[in-house]
Amino acid sequence: MSRGTSIKNIVHTLRTVRSATIRLDGHEITLEPDIPTSAQAILEEVERSRRDTVVLSDR
């Protein structure tokens, strides 16, 4: 993901990444999403940026 990536493109790419929880006959089953390569790249970049961000405490 480059700095030039638009929010619209990010939202469009990540829209398909969803999980689901199904209750069937008293059992709960969680289906994990298949994450496309393009969405995985965005998620990794967001995580990397989050870790690299320095948070200054309020004084």
Distance bins in CASP14 RR format, pairs under 12 A and 6 or more apart:
PFRMAT RR
TARGET T0000
AUTHOR 0000-0000-0000
RMODE 2
METHOD distances of the structure
MODEL  1
1 7 0 0 0 0 0 1 0 0 0 0 0
1 9 0 0 0 0 1 0 0 0 0 0 0
1 10 1 0 0 1 0 0 0 0 0 0 0
1 13 0 0 0 0 1 0 0 0 0 0 0
1 14 0 0 0 0 0 1 0 0 0 0 0
1 38 0 0 0 0 1 0 0 0 0 0 0
1 39 0 0 0 0 0 1 0 0 0 0 0
1 40 0 0 0 0 0 1 0 0 0 0 0
1 41 1 0 0 1 0 0 0 0 0 0 0
1 42 1 0 1 0 0 0 0 0 0 0 0
1 43 0 0 0 0 1 0 0 0 0 0 0
1 44 0 0 0 0 1 0 0 0 0 0 0
1 45 1 0 1 0 0 0 0 0 0 0 0
1 46 1 0 0 1 0 0 0 0 0 0 0
1 47 0 0 0 0 0 1 0 0 0 0 0
1 48 0 0 0 0 1 0 0 0 0 0 0
1 49 0 0 0 0 1 0 0 0 0 0 0
2 9 0 0 0 0 0 1 0 0 0 0 0
2 10 0 0 0 0 0 1 0 0 0 0 0
2 41 0 0 0 0 0 1 0 0 0 0 0
2 42 0 0 0 0 0 1 0 0 0 0 0
2 45 0 0 0 0 1 0 0 0 0 0 0
3 10 0 0 0 0 0 1 0 0 0 0 0
3 45 0 0 0 0 0 1 0 0 0 0 0
3 49 0 0 0 0 0 1 0 0 0 0 0
4 10 0 0 0 0 0 1 0 0 0 0 0
4 45 0 0 0 0 0 1 0 0 0 0 0
5 11 0 0 0 0 0 1 0 0 0 0 0
5 12 0 0 0 0 0 1 0 0 0 0 0
5 13 0 0 0 0 1 0 0 0 0 0 0
5 14 0 0 0 0 0 1 0 0 0 0 0
5 38 0 0 0 0 0 1 0 0 0 0 0
5 41 0 0 0 0 0 1 0 0 0 0 0
5 42 1 0 0 1 0 0 0 0 0 0 0
5 45 0 0 0 0 1 0 0 0 0 0 0
5 46 0 0 0 0 0 1 0 0 0 0 0
5 49 0 0 0 0 0 1 0 0 0 0 0
6 12 0 0 0 0 1 0 0 0 0 0 0
6 13 0 0 0 0 0 1 0 0 0 0 0
6 42 0 0 0 0 0 1 0 0 0 0 0
7 13 0 0 0 0 0 1 0 0 0 0 0
7 14 0 0 0 0 0 1 0 0 0 0 0
7 42 0 0 0 0 0 1 0 0 0 0 0
8 14 0 0 0 0 0 1 0 0 0 0 0
8 15 0 0 0 0 0 1 0 0 0 0 0
9 15 0 0 0 0 0 1 0 0 0 0 0
9 38 0 0 0 0 1 0 0 0 0 0 0
9 39 0 0 0 0 0 1 0 0 0 0 0
9 41 0 0 0 0 0 1 0 0 0 0 0
9 42 0 0 0 0 1 0 0 0 0 0 0
10 17 0 0 0 0 0 1 0 0 0 0 0
10 38 0 0 0 0 1 0 0 0 0 0 0
10 39 0 0 0 0 1 0 0 0 0 0 0
10 41 0 0 0 0 0 1 0 0 0 0 0
10 42 1 0 1 0 0 0 0 0 0 0 0
10 43 0 0 0 0 0 1 0 0 0 0 0
10 45 0 0 0 0 1 0 0 0 0 0 0
10 46 0 0 0 0 1 0 0 0 0 0 0
11 17 0 0 0 0 0 1 0 0 0 0 0
11 39 0 0 0 0 0 1 0 0 0 0 0
11 42 0 0 0 0 0 1 0 0 0 0 0
12 36 0 0 0 0 0 1 0 0 0 0 0
12 38 0 0 0 0 1 0 0 0 0 0 0
12 39 0 0 0 0 0 1 0 0 0 0 0
12 42 0 0 0 0 0 1 0 0 0 0 0
13 35 0 0 0 0 0 1 0 0 0 0 0
13 36 1 0 0 1 0 0 0 0 0 0 0
13 37 0 0 0 0 0 1 0 0 0 0 0
13 38 1 0 1 0 0 0 0 0 0 0 0
13 39 1 0 1 0 0 0 0 0 0 0 0
13 40 0 0 0 0 1 0 0 0 0 0 0
13 41 0 0 0 0 1 0 0 0 0 0 0
13 42 1 0 1 0 0 0 0 0 0 0 0
13 43 0 0 0 0 1 0 0 0 0 0 0
13 45 0 0 0 0 0 1 0 0 0 0 0
13 46 0 0 0 0 0 1 0 0 0 0 0
14 33 0 0 0 0 0 1 0 0 0 0 0
14 35 0 0 0 0 1 0 0 0 0 0 0
14 36 0 0 0 0 1 0 0 0 0 0 0
14 38 0 0 0 0 1 0 0 0 0 0 0
14 39 1 0 1 0 0 0 0 0 0 0 0
14 40 0 0 0 0 0 1 0 0 0 0 0
14 41 0 0 0 0 0 1 0 0 0 0 0
14 42 1 0 0 1 0 0 0 0 0 0 0
14 43 1 0 0 1 0 0 0 0 0 0 0
14 45 0 0 0 0 0 1 0 0 0 0 0
14 46 0 0 0 0 1 0 0 0 0 0 0
15 33 0 0 0 0 0 1 0 0 0 0 0
15 36 0 0 0 0 0 1 0 0 0 0 0
15 38 0 0 0 0 0 1 0 0 0 0 0
15 39 0 0 0 0 1 0 0 0 0 0 0
15 42 0 0 0 0 0 1 0 0 0 0 0
16 33 1 0 0 1 0 0 0 0 0 0 0
16 34 0 0 0 0 1 0 0 0 0 0 0
16 35 0 0 0 0 1 0 0 0 0 0 0
16 36 1 0 0 1 0 0 0 0 0 0 0
16 38 0 0 0 0 1 0 0 0 0 0 0
16 39 1 0 0 1 0 0 0 0 0 0 0
16 40 0 0 0 0 0 1 0 0 0 0 0
16 42 0 0 0 0 0 1 0 0 0 0 0
17 32 0 0 0 0 0 1 0 0 0 0 0
17 33 1 0 1 0 0 0 0 0 0 0 0
17 34 0 0 0 0 1 0 0 0 0 0 0
17 35 1 0 1 0 0 0 0 0 0 0 0
17 36 1 0 0 1 0 0 0 0 0 0 0
17 37 0 0 0 0 0 1 0 0 0 0 0
17 38 0 0 0 0 0 1 0 0 0 0 0
17 39 1 0 1 0 0 0 0 0 0 0 0
17 40 0 0 0 0 1 0 0 0 0 0 0
17 41 0 0 0 0 0 1 0 0 0 0 0
17 42 0 0 0 0 1 0 0 0 0 0 0
17 43 1 0 0 1 0 0 0 0 0 0 0
18 30 0 0 0 0 0 1 0 0 0 0 0
18 31 0 0 0 0 1 0 0 0 0 0 0
18 32 0 0 0 0 1 0 0 0 0 0 0
18 33 1 0 1 0 0 0 0 0 0 0 0
18 34 0 0 0 0 0 1 0 0 0 0 0
18 35 0 0 0 0 0 1 0 0 0 0 0
18 39 0 0 0 0 0 1 0 0 0 0 0
19 29 0 0 0 0 0 1 0 0 0 0 0
19 30 1 0 0 1 0 0 0 0 0 0 0
19 31 1 0 0 1 0 0 0 0 0 0 0
19 32 1 0 1 0 0 0 0 0 0 0 0
19 33 1 0 1 0 0 0 0 0 0 0 0
19 34 0 0 0 0 0 1 0 0 0 0 0
19 35 0 0 0 0 0 1 0 0 0 0 0
20 28 0 0 0 0 0 1 0 0 0 0 0
20 29 0 0 0 0 1 0 0 0 0 0 0
20 30 1 0 0 1 0 0 0 0 0 0 0
20 31 1 0 1 0 0 0 0 0 0 0 0
20 32 0 0 0 0 1 0 0 0 0 0 0
20 33 0 0 0 0 1 0 0 0 0 0 0
20 34 0 0 0 0 0 1 0 0 0 0 0
21 27 0 0 0 0 0 1 0 0 0 0 0
21 28 1 0 0 1 0 0 0 0 0 0 0
21 29 1 0 0 1 0 0 0 0 0 0 0
21 30 1 0 1 0 0 0 0 0 0 0 0
21 31 1 0 0 1 0 0 0 0 0 0 0
21 32 0 0 0 0 0 1 0 0 0 0 0
22 28 1 0 0 1 0 0 0 0 0 0 0
22 29 1 0 1 0 0 0 0 0 0 0 0
22 30 1 0 0 1 0 0 0 0 0 0 0
22 31 1 0 0 1 0 0 0 0 0 0 0
23 29 1 0 0 1 0 0 0 0 0 0 0
23 30 0 0 0 0 0 1 0 0 0 0 0
24 30 0 0 0 0 0 1 0 0 0 0 0
24 31 0 0 0 0 0 1 0 0 0 0 0
33 39 0 0 0 0 1 0 0 0 0 0 0
33 40 0 0 0 0 0 1 0 0 0 0 0
33 43 0 0 0 0 0 1 0 0 0 0 0
34 40 0 0 0 0 0 1 0 0 0 0 0
35 41 0 0 0 0 1 0 0 0 0 0 0
35 42 0 0 0 0 1 0 0 0 0 0 0
35 43 1 0 0 1 0 0 0 0 0 0 0
35 44 0 0 0 0 0 1 0 0 0 0 0
36 42 0 0 0 0 1 0 0 0 0 0 0
36 43 0 0 0 0 0 1 0 0 0 0 0
37 43 0 0 0 0 0 1 0 0 0 0 0
37 44 0 0 0 0 0 1 0 0 0 0 0
38 44 0 0 0 0 0 1 0 0 0 0 0
38 45 0 0 0 0 0 1 0 0 0 0 0
39 45 0 0 0 0 0 1 0 0 0 0 0
39 46 0 0 0 0 0 1 0 0 0 0 0
40 46 0 0 0 0 0 1 0 0 0 0 0
40 47 0 0 0 0 0 1 0 0 0 0 0
41 47 0 0 0 0 0 1 0 0 0 0 0
41 48 0 0 0 0 0 1 0 0 0 0 0
42 48 0 0 0 0 0 1 0 0 0 0 0
42 49 0 0 0 0 0 1 0 0 0 0 0
43 49 0 0 0 0 0 1 0 0 0 0 0
43 50 0 0 0 0 0 1 0 0 0 0 0
44 50 0 0 0 0 0 1 0 0 0 0 0
44 51 0 0 0 0 0 1 0 0 0 0 0
45 51 0 0 0 0 0 1 0 0 0 0 0
45 52 0 0 0 0 0 1 0 0 0 0 0
46 52 0 0 0 0 0 1 0 0 0 0 0
46 53 0 0 0 0 0 1 0 0 0 0 0
47 53 0 0 0 0 0 1 0 0 0 0 0
END
